Amino acid sequence: MAIVDLVMPKMGESIMEATILKWHKQPGDHVKMDETVLEIATDKVDTEVPSIAEGTLEEILFQVNDVVPVGSVIARIKTNVEENAGYNAGQPQPVIEEQVEAQTTAQVNITSNHKPQTANSNGRFYSPLVLNIAASEGVSMSELEVIPGTGNEGRVTKKDILQYVSQRKMSGYKPGAMKRQELTVLKESPVPEVQSSQLTTYTGNVEIIEMDRMRKLIAEHMIRSKHTSAHVTSFAEADVTNIVMWREKVKKEFEKREGTKITFTPLFIEAVIRCIKKFPLMNSSVEGDRILVKKDINIGMATALPSGNLIVPIIKNADQLNLVGLTRQVNNLAENARNGKLKPDDTLGGTFTVTNVGTFGSLMGTPIINQPQVAILAVGAIKKRPVVVETPHGDSIAIRQMMYLSLSYDHRIIDGSLGATFLTSVGRELENFNVDRDF
């Protein structure tokens, strides 16, 4: 008999851990090749983990709601293959683990001079996730050694290092300047959190609702984004009368010919793509003191779920799609998001995000940047308003379809002039829409 290790799979460059949602099999159950063993969730999407061999589930190493680092063994399967047979069922799995370790190590080495290891010279263990966060935040190995850990056997957890990084930023710390005794102060003065005990004393008629897993992740990401980027929001308005008239004229023919409905979202994304090509710095990210300008234009589209939560599926290489292609992608991703059918890759690799707050009736919004991107555009509701129209024959007042645009951007690298110029450019693209174009 051979034992095959089932490991937590890697589902994207930035995904370093996953939460176990449900075990479909229990110890003693027979499993077939590629049969679903368990369901897991990352901060991006939920997915299933299939069996890599046929046999009997021998052991489960983690329970529901456990957060497991990528590459960790989560279960063991006993197969009927002999250990010394030509095909050793246990062989493929270490290869997967080596690939995961190599990918994690590569991420650490790219952003820092950290050694590709999980334990230091003193034998203290650091998970790949902790090392990756340390590398991206410029935390040296000497700093890691003196961070008090709250995990098993004093290990530094994700919460420990994020708390340390947050306190370090708030105190204006520069790498290499913190002493051991200062770390103790940080540990004793954590970032304020709402404790469950605070919710036990209240007056009046109050309903207490526990956050679901996705809402907790969203809350964590929003706070981290505010702590990471210097948010600035600029506003503009655009006359989108031409777009409204054109869509009204072609929507029936479009649906009949293409088999899908055309909404305003792909039209907005089309304008954004044109402007990103003019201002490529808007399609970038920041790593330490380096700016990474992305050559691929992958547009994220914020999508509301039936639960009220929000997810951002990605249109990959959006600049290579025509309007029909963009429309199909927008509709397919939105439908898959609402039905829980998004794949892990569908939410990875975004370089710029568009959110349509007008869908819910909002005139404008101040969106929070989707890290590690540097900008996010919100489009408001389209409303008829009387406006002054300038013509060669003089000014006049007319009823026009008007919409507010708001752009939140990272002021660390996007100055007000660039942010405002980009936003104005998007507005002009929308206003100059060709009503005689085909689709």
C-alpha positions in Angstrom: 0.0 0.0 0.0 1.2 3.5 -0.7 0.2 6.8 1.0 -0.5 9.8 -1.2 -0.3 13.3 0.5 -3.0 15.7 -0.6 -1.7 19.2 -0.3 -3.4 22.7 -0.3 -3.0 23.7 -3.9 -1.7 27.1 -5.1 -4.4 29.0 -6.9 -2.6 32.2 -7.9 0.5 34.3 -7.3 -0.9 36.3 -4.4 -2.8 33.4 -2.7 -0.8 32.0 0.2 -3.5 30.4 2.3 -7.0 29.0 2.1 -9.8 28.3 4.5 -11.4 24.8 4.6 -15.2 25.2 4.1 -16.4 21.6 3.9 -15.1 18.0 3.8 -17.0 15.9 1.2 -15.1 12.8 2.4 -14.3 11.4 5.8 -11.6 9.0 7.0 -12.5 5.5 5.7 -14.4 6.8 2.7 -13.4 5.6 -0.8 -12.3 8.3 -3.2 -11.9 8.2 -6.9 -9.4 10.0 -9.0 -10.4 13.7 -9.5 -13.4 13.2 -7.1 -14.1 16.2 -4.9 -12.6 15.7 -1.4 -13.2 19.1 0.1 -14.2 22.7 -0.6 -11.8 25.6 0.2 -12.1 29.4 0.1 -9.5 32.1 -0.5 -9.9 35.8 -0.2 -10.8 35.7 -3.9 -13.0 32.8 -4.6 -14.4 29.4 -3.4 -13.3 26.2 -5.1 -13.1 22.4 -4.8 -10.1 20.3 -4.3 -10.1 17.0 -6.2 -8.4 13.7 -5.2 -5.1 13.1 -7.0 -5.3 9.3 -6.6 -7.9 6.6 -6.1 -8.0 4.8 -2.7 -9.3 5.3 0.8 -9.1 8.5 2.7 -6.7 7.6 5.5 -6.4 10.8 7.5 -7.7 14.4 7.7 -5.1 16.8 9.1 -7.2 20.0 9.3 -10.8 20.8 10.3 -13.5 23.0 8.8 -12.7 26.8 9.2 -9.0 26.1 9.6 -6.8 28.5 7.7 -4.1 26.4 5.9 -0.9 27.7 4.1 -0.5 26.7 0.5 1.6 23.5 0.2 0.6 22.1 3.5 -0.5 18.5 3.6 -4.2 18.5 4.4 -5.1 14.8 4.0 -3.6 11.4 3.2 -5.0 8.8 0.8 -4.1 5.1 1.0 -3.9 3.6 -2.5 -3.6 0.0 -3.7 -0.3 0.8 -5.5 2.7 -0.8 -4.0 5.5 1.4 -2.6 8.1 -0.1 -4.9 5.9 -0.3 -8.0 6.8 1.3 -11.2 4.3 4.0 -10.5 4.6 5.3 -6.9 1.5 7.1 -6.0 3.4 9.1 -3.5 5.8 10.6 -6.0 3.8 13.3 -7.8 2.8 15.1 -4.6 6.3 16.1 -3.5 6.8 17.7 -6.9 3.7 19.8 -6.3 5.1 20.8 -2.9 8.5 21.7 -4.4 6.8 23.8 -7.1 4.8 25.6 -4.4 7.9 26.2 -2.3 9.8 27.4 -5.3 7.0 29.9 -6.3 6.8 31.2 -2.7 10.6 31.5 -2.4 10.7 33.3 -5.8 8.2 35.8 -4.5 10.2 36.5 -1.4 13.5 36.8 -3.3 12.0 39.2 -5.9 10.9 41.7 -3.3 13.6 41.3 -0.7 16.9 39.8 0.3 15.2 37.3 2.6 16.6 33.8 2.6 14.4 31.2 1.0 13.7 29.4 4.3 10.9 28.8 6.8 13.2 28.8 9.9 16.0 31.0 10.9 19.4 30.1 12.4 17.8 29.9 15.8 15.3 27.3 14.5 12.2 29.6 14.7 9.6 28.6 12.2 8.0 31.1 9.7 5.3 30.1 7.3 5.6 31.0 3.6 2.7 33.4 4.1 4.5 35.3 6.9 7.8 35.4 4.9 5.9 36.7 1.8 4.2 39.5 3.8 7.6 40.4 5.4 9.2 40.6 2.0 6.6 42.8 0.5 6.6 45.1 3.5 10.4 45.3 3.8 10.5 43.5 7.2 14.0 42.1 7.7 14.8 38.7 9.1 16.3 40.4 12.2 13.0 42.1 12.8 11.1 38.9 12.4 13.2 37.3 15.0 12.1 39.7 17.7 8.4 40.0 16.8 6.4 38.3 19.6 4.4 35.4 18.2 0.9 34.4 19.4 0.8 31.2 17.4 1.6 27.6 18.4 5.0 27.4 20.2 5.4 31.2 19.8 5.2 31.2 16.1 4.6 34.5 14.3 1.2 34.4 12.7 -0.3 36.4 9.8 -2.1 38.6 12.4 1.1 39.2 14.3 3.1 40.5 11.3 0.2 42.5 9.9 -0.3 44.2 13.3 3.5 44.9 13.4 3.5 46.3 9.9 0.5 48.5 10.7 2.0 49.9 13.9 5.3 50.5 12.1 3.7 52.6 9.4 1.7 54.6 11.9 4.8 55.3 13.9 6.7 56.5 10.9 9.3 53.8 11.3 12.1 53.3 8.8 13.5 49.8 8.2 16.4 48.9 10.5 15.5 51.6 13.1 13.4 49.6 15.5 14.8 48.1 18.7 13.7 45.0 20.6 12.2 47.0 23.4 10.1 49.1 20.9 8.6 45.8 19.6 7.3 45.1 23.1 5.6 48.4 23.2 3.9 47.6 19.8 2.8 44.3 21.1 1.2 46.0 24.2 -0.5 48.7 22.0 -2.2 46.8 19.2 -4.3 48.4 16.5 -7.7 49.0 18.1 -10.2 46.2 17.3 -13.8 45.6 18.2 -13.8 42.9 20.8 -16.7 40.5 21.2 -16.8 41.5 24.9 -17.7 45.1 23.8 -20.8 43.8 22.1 -22.2 42.1 25.3 -23.2 45.4 26.9 -25.9 47.4 25.1 -29.3 49.0 25.7 -32.4 49.0 23.6 -33.6 46.6 21.0 -30.5 45.4 19.2 -29.9 42.6 16.7 -26.3 41.2 16.6 -25.3 39.8 13.2 -22.1 37.8 12.9 -20.0 38.7 9.8 -19.8 35.8 7.3 -16.3 34.8 6.0 -16.4 36.9 2.9 -17.5 40.0 4.8 -14.6 39.5 7.3 -12.2 39.3 4.3 -13.6 42.4 2.7 -13.3 44.3 5.9 -9.7 43.2 6.3 -8.8 44.2 2.7 -10.5 47.6 2.9 -8.6 48.5 6.1 -5.3 47.2 4.7 -5.8 49.2 1.5 -6.4 52.4 3.6 -3.2 51.6 5.6 -1.2 50.9 2.4 -2.2 53.7 -0.1 -2.5 57.4 0.3 -6.1 57.7 -1.0 -7.1 60.8 -3.0 -10.4 61.1 -4.9 -11.1 63.4 -7.8 -14.5 64.1 -9.4 -15.7 65.0 -12.9 -19.0 64.9 -14.8 -19.7 63.7 -18.3 -22.5 64.2 -20.8 -23.3 60.7 -21.9 -26.3 61.5 -24.0 -24.7 60.0 -27.1 -24.0 56.7 -25.4 -27.6 56.5 -24.0 -29.1 57.3 -27.4 -26.8 54.8 -29.2 -27.5 51.9 -26.8 -31.2 52.5 -27.0 -31.0 52.4 -30.8 -28.9 49.2 -31.0 -29.8 47.1 -27.9 -32.5 44.9 -29.6 -30.4 44.2 -32.7 -27.3 43.6 -30.5 -29.1 41.0 -28.4 -30.6 39.4 -31.5 -27.3 39.1 -33.4 -24.9 38.4 -30.5 -27.2 36.5 -28.1 -26.4 38.7 -25.1 -27.5 42.1 -23.8 -25.4 45.2 -24.0 -25.2 47.3 -20.8 -23.3 50.5 -20.1 -20.5 48.8 -18.3 -18.5 47.5 -21.4 -18.9 51.0 -22.9 -17.3 52.5 -19.8 -14.6 49.9 -19.8 -13.8 50.6 -23.4 -13.3 54.3 -22.7 -11.1 53.5 -19.7 -8.9 51.2 -21.8 -8.2 53.9 -24.3 -7.2 56.3 -21.6 -4.9 53.8 -19.8 -3.0 53.5 -23.1 -2.5 57.3 -23.0 -1.6 57.3 -19.3 0.1 53.9 -18.6 1.1 54.9 -15.0 -2.5 54.4 -14.0 -2.0 50.7 -14.8 0.7 50.0 -12.3 1.5 48.9 -8.7 4.0 49.8 -6.0 6.5 47.4 -4.4 8.6 49.2 -1.8 10.3 52.1 -3.7 9.7 50.6 -7.1 6.9 51.3 -9.6 5.7 48.3 -11.7 4.0 49.5 -14.8 1.8 46.7 -16.1 1.8 46.1 -19.9 -1.2 43.9 -19.7 -4.5 45.7 -19.2 -6.7 43.5 -17.0 -9.8 45.3 -15.9 -11.6 44.4 -12.7 -15.3 45.0 -12.5 -16.8 45.2 -9.1 -19.9 42.9 -8.9 -22.5 42.7 -6.2 -23.4 39.2 -5.0 -26.9 38.1 -3.8 -25.6 38.1 -0.3 -24.7 41.8 -0.5 -21.0 41.1 -0.6 -18.8 42.4 -3.4 -16.4 40.5 -5.6 -14.1 41.7 -8.4 -13.8 39.4 -11.4 -11.1 40.3 -14.0 -11.4 40.8 -17.7 -7.9 39.6 -18.8 -6.2 41.5 -21.7 -9.3 43.7 -22.1 -7.5 45.9 -24.6 -7.4 43.1 -27.1 -11.2 42.7 -27.1 -13.7 44.6 -29.2 -17.0 45.8 -27.8 -18.8 42.5 -28.4 -15.9 40.6 -26.7 -16.0 43.0 -23.7 -19.8 42.6 -23.5 -19.6 38.9 -23.4 -16.9 38.9 -20.8 -18.8 41.4 -18.6 -22.0 39.4 -18.8 -20.4 36.0 -18.3 -18.3 37.1 -15.3 -21.2 38.8 -13.7 -23.5 35.8 -14.1 -20.8 33.4 -12.8 -20.2 35.6 -9.8 -23.9 35.7 -8.9 -24.2 31.9 -9.3 -21.0 31.1 -7.4 -19.3 29.6 -10.5 -16.2 31.9 -10.7 -12.9 30.0 -11.0 -9.8 31.1 -8.9 -8.1 32.6 -11.9 -11.2 34.8 -12.7 -10.3 37.1 -9.8 -6.5 37.2 -10.2 -4.2 39.7 -12.0 -6.3 42.8 -12.1 -4.5 46.0 -12.9 -7.3 48.6 -12.8 -10.9 48.4 -11.4 -14.2 50.0 -12.5 -17.2 50.0 -10.1 -20.6 51.1 -11.3 -22.1 52.6 -8.1 -24.9 54.0 -10.3 -26.4 50.5 -10.5 -27.7 51.2 -6.9 -28.8 54.7 -7.6 -25.7 56.5 -6.2 -24.7 59.7 -8.0 -21.1 59.3 -7.1 -18.8 57.5 -4.7 -15.3 57.5 -3.1 -14.2 53.9 -3.8 -11.3 52.2 -2.0 -8.4 51.1 -4.1 -8.2 47.4 -4.9 -4.7 46.5 -3.8 -2.1 46.2 -5.2 -3.6 48.5 -7.9 -3.1 52.3 -7.8 -6.5 53.5 -9.0 -10.2 52.7 -9.2 -12.9 54.4 -11.2 -16.5 54.8 -9.9 -19.3 55.7 -12.4 -22.5 57.1 -11.0 -26.1 56.9 -12.0 -27.1 58.6 -15.3 -29.6 61.4 -14.7 -31.4 63.8 -17.0 -30.4 67.4 -16.1 -30.7 70.8 -17.7 -27.2 71.9 -18.7 -25.6 74.7 -20.8 -24.7 73.4 -24.2 -22.0 75.3 -26.1 -22.4 75.5 -29.9 -20.8 77.6 -32.6 -24.0 79.6 -32.7 -24.1 80.4 -29.0 -25.0 78.8 -25.8 -28.3 77.1 -25.0 -29.9 75.1 -22.2 -30.9 71.6 -23.0 -31.9 68.4 -21.2 -28.9 66.0 -21.3 -28.0 62.6 -19.8 -25.3 63.5 -17.2 -23.1 61.2 -15.1 -20.6 61.8 -12.4 -17.2 60.1 -12.4 -15.0 59.7 -9.4 -11.4 58.4 -9.4 -9.6 57.2 -6.2 -5.9 56.9 -6.7 -2.7 56.3 -4.8 -1.1 59.6 -4.1 2.3 57.9 -3.5 2.8 57.8 -7.2 -0.2 59.4 -8.9 -0.1 63.1 -8.5 -3.3 65.2 -8.6 -2.4 66.5 -12.1 -2.2 63.0 -13.5 -5.2 61.7 -11.7 -7.4 64.7 -12.8 -6.0 64.6 -16.4 -6.8 60.8 -16.6 -10.3 61.3 -15.2 -11.0 64.2 -17.6 -9.8 62.1 -20.5 -12.2 59.3 -19.6 -15.0 61.9 -19.5 -14.2 63.2 -22.9 -14.0 59.7 -24.4 -17.6 59.2 -23.1 -18.8 62.5 -24.4 -17.3 62.1 -27.8 -18.9 58.7 -28.3 -19.7 58.1 -32.0 -23.5 57.6 -32.4 -23.0 56.3 -35.9 -20.6 53.5 -35.0 -21.4 49.8 -35.4 -20.9 47.2 -32.8 
